[in-house]
Amino acid sequence: MTDNATAGPAAARAADAAPGPYDAVVLAGGAARRLGGADKPGVRV
């Protein structure tokens, strides 16, 4: 990964932009400790 300070002005503007809407949320891998042990296919988002 590179430092934004050396990436140039275009990269700095892109970093400040708000993210767009999401079409999907992917919950992959891990033991679901941060989800309270819930199974990922059953998580309501």
C-alpha positions in Angstrom: 0.0 0.0 0.0 1.2 3.5 -0.8 1.1 6.7 1.2 -1.6 9.1 -0.1 0.8 12.1 0.3 3.0 10.7 -2.4 0.1 9.6 -4.7 -0.8 13.0 -6.1 -3.8 15.3 -6.1 -6.1 13.0 -8.0 -5.7 10.3 -5.4 -6.2 12.8 -2.6 -9.6 13.9 -4.2 -10.6 10.2 -4.6 -9.8 9.5 -0.9 -12.0 12.4 0.2 -15.0 11.4 -1.9 -18.0 9.7 -0.2 -18.5 6.0 -1.0 -21.3 5.1 -3.4 -24.3 2.9 -2.5 -23.7 -0.8 -2.0 -25.5 -3.5 -3.9 -24.3 -6.3 -1.6 -22.5 -7.0 1.7 -20.2 -10.0 1.7 -19.7 -11.8 5.0 -16.9 -14.3 4.4 -14.6 -16.4 6.6 -13.9 -16.3 10.3 -15.7 -17.6 13.3 -18.4 -14.9 13.6 -17.1 -13.7 17.0 -18.0 -10.1 16.2 -21.5 -11.2 15.1 -22.2 -12.7 18.5 -21.8 -16.2 17.0 -24.7 -15.8 14.5 -24.5 -17.8 11.3 -23.6 -15.5 8.5 -26.4 -16.6 6.1 -28.9 -15.8 8.8 -27.6 -12.3 9.6 -30.2 -9.6 8.7 -28.6 -6.4 7.2 
